[in-house]
């Protein structure tokens, strides 16, 4: 039985969804990995996420609104191959709060140091870091709990902020790191090399859930 990944990606009307693409190309298109993308969900119709799904014949659902636990459950149920207790939800630039999910089977890449940038999204993170004259940022991949951006961290990669960086340059460099490492983290979760049992993350040292900082 293949492991299944359900991608939530907002993207843009013109494109985007590059994080989702990295997962599709590194895992879904590599049969030997044993990991399939069973669906892509976006709240933008006809945008980059839907075009990605069409390109690789992956089921797509346009989530048109309603962001309660019941709404998300209904979306999960549209994908027959997906088991929320066994498989993995990956939030690739999803700009809505997710509810009704299984926290220890839901991960979210966060492009900025935590907790300083918790609650910020996409370009707002990079603009804030440049304006605040931070010398270092990071790409973090964490479990998605009920509290926004406060789940335990699986992966953290430090990123130096150069003196001539702009928000767009920093964003591009951070996305390159995300695209390289996100598929690898997904593989490690399914292999059991990384994981979280869903209990209080404060009870565990970082090494238990496999944070990588190199």
C-alpha positions in Angstrom: 0.0 0.0 0.0 1.4 3.4 -1.0 1.7 6.2 1.5 -0.6 9.1 0.5 0.0 12.9 0.7 -2.8 15.4 0.5 -1.5 18.8 -0.5 -3.1 22.1 0.4 -1.7 24.9 -1.7 -3.2 28.3 -2.2 -0.9 29.4 -5.1 -1.9 32.4 -7.1 -4.3 32.9 -10.1 -1.2 33.1 -12.4 0.9 30.4 -10.9 2.7 29.7 -7.6 2.3 26.4 -5.8 6.0 25.8 -6.2 6.2 24.0 -2.9 3.5 21.6 -4.0 5.3 21.0 -7.3 8.5 20.1 -5.4 6.6 17.3 -3.6 4.9 16.0 -6.7 8.1 15.9 -8.8 10.3 14.5 -6.0 7.9 11.9 -4.7 4.7 11.3 -6.7 6.6 11.0 -10.0 9.1 8.5 -8.5 7.2 5.2 -8.1 10.1 3.6 -6.2 9.5 6.1 -3.3 6.2 4.5 -2.4 4.6 7.9 -1.8 1.7 9.2 -3.9 0.0 12.6 -4.0 -3.7 11.6 -3.7 -5.0 15.1 -4.2 -4.3 18.8 -4.4 -6.6 21.3 -2.7 -6.7 25.1 -3.4 -8.9 28.0 -2.6 -8.1 29.5 -6.0 -9.7 28.0 -9.1 -7.7 27.9 -12.3 -4.5 28.9 -10.5 -1.1 27.3 -10.2 -2.3 24.6 -7.9 -5.1 23.4 -10.2 -2.7 23.6 -13.2 -0.2 21.5 -11.4 -2.9 18.9 -10.7 -4.0 18.9 -14.3 -0.4 18.6 -15.6 0.1 15.3 -13.6 -3.5 14.0 -13.6 -3.8 14.4 -9.8 -7.3 14.8 -8.4 -8.0 18.5 -7.6 -10.6 20.1 -5.3 -11.5 23.8 -5.3 -12.2 24.6 -1.6 -14.6 27.5 -2.1 -15.1 28.5 1.5 -16.0 27.4 5.0 -13.0 26.7 7.2 -14.6 24.8 10.1 -13.5 21.4 11.2 -16.6 20.0 9.5 -15.7 21.8 6.2 -12.2 20.3 6.3 -13.5 16.8 7.1 -15.7 17.0 4.0 -12.7 17.9 1.9 -10.7 15.0 3.3 -13.5 12.6 2.5 -13.4 13.6 -1.2 -10.1 11.7 -1.5 -10.9 8.0 -1.1 -7.3 6.9 -0.9 -6.5 9.3 2.0 -6.6 8.1 5.6 -6.0 11.1 8.0 -4.7 8.9 10.8 -2.1 7.2 8.6 -1.3 9.5 5.7 0.0 13.0 5.6 -1.5 16.5 5.0 1.1 19.0 3.8 0.3 22.7 3.9 2.3 24.1 1.0 1.6 27.8 1.2 -2.0 27.3 2.4 -3.1 30.8 3.6 -6.0 29.6 5.7 -6.2 28.2 9.2 -6.7 24.4 9.1 -9.0 22.8 11.6 -10.3 19.3 12.2 -7.0 17.7 11.1 -4.8 15.2 12.9 -1.9 17.4 14.2 0.7 14.6 14.2 -0.1 13.8 10.5 -0.1 17.4 9.3 3.0 19.5 8.5 3.6 23.0 7.5 6.8 24.7 6.1 7.3 28.1 7.8 9.8 30.4 6.1 11.1 32.4 9.1 12.5 32.2 12.6 10.1 30.9 15.2 8.5 32.2 17.3 9.4 35.7 16.0 7.4 35.3 12.8 4.6 33.0 14.0 1.3 34.1 12.5 2.9 35.9 9.5 2.5 34.6 6.0 4.6 34.5 2.8 5.9 38.0 1.7 5.0 39.6 5.0 7.6 37.4 6.7 10.5 38.5 4.5 9.5 42.2 4.6 9.4 42.1 8.4 12.8 40.4 8.6 14.4 42.9 6.3 12.8 45.9 8.0 13.7 44.6 11.4 17.3 44.1 10.2 17.6 40.5 11.1 20.9 38.9 10.3 19.6 35.4 10.1 16.4 33.7 9.1 15.4 30.0 8.8 13.3 27.5 7.0 11.3 25.5 9.5 9.0 22.5 8.9 6.7 21.9 11.8 3.6 19.9 12.8 0.4 21.9 12.6 -1.5 22.1 15.9 -4.5 24.1 16.9 -2.3 27.0 17.8 -1.0 28.8 14.7 2.7 28.0 14.0 3.3 26.5 17.4 3.6 22.8 16.6 6.8 20.9 17.2 9.6 21.4 14.7 10.9 18.6 12.6 13.4 20.5 10.5 15.2 23.9 10.8 17.7 25.2 8.3 19.5 28.5 9.1 19.6 31.1 6.3 22.0 34.1 6.4 20.4 37.4 5.5 22.9 39.4 3.3 23.3 43.1 3.6 21.9 43.6 0.0 19.0 41.2 0.4 15.5 42.3 -0.6 12.4 40.5 0.5 12.1 38.9 -2.9 15.7 37.7 -2.9 15.3 36.2 0.6 12.0 34.6 -0.4 13.6 33.0 -3.5 16.5 31.6 -1.5 14.2 30.3 1.2 11.9 28.6 -1.3 14.9 26.8 -2.9 15.7 25.3 0.5 12.1 24.3 1.1 11.9 22.6 -2.3 15.0 20.6 -1.6 14.1 19.5 2.0 10.3 19.2 2.2 10.1 16.0 0.1 13.0 14.5 2.2 11.2 15.3 5.5 8.0 13.7 4.1 10.0 10.6 3.3 11.5 10.5 6.8 8.1 10.8 8.4 6.8 7.8 6.5 9.9 5.8 7.2 9.6 6.5 10.9 12.9 8.4 11.1 11.0 11.5 12.2 7.7 11.7 14.1 5.6 12.9 16.9 3.0 11.0 18.9 0.7 13.9 19.2 1.2 14.4 23.0 2.5 17.6 24.6 5.6 18.6 22.6 7.0 20.4 25.6 7.6 16.9 27.1 10.1 16.0 24.5 13.6 17.3 23.6 14.1 18.4 19.9 16.1 15.3 19.1 13.0 13.1 19.6 11.3 14.5 16.6 14.5 14.8 14.6 15.2 18.5 14.1 18.0 19.0 11.5 20.0 22.3 11.8 22.9 21.7 9.4 
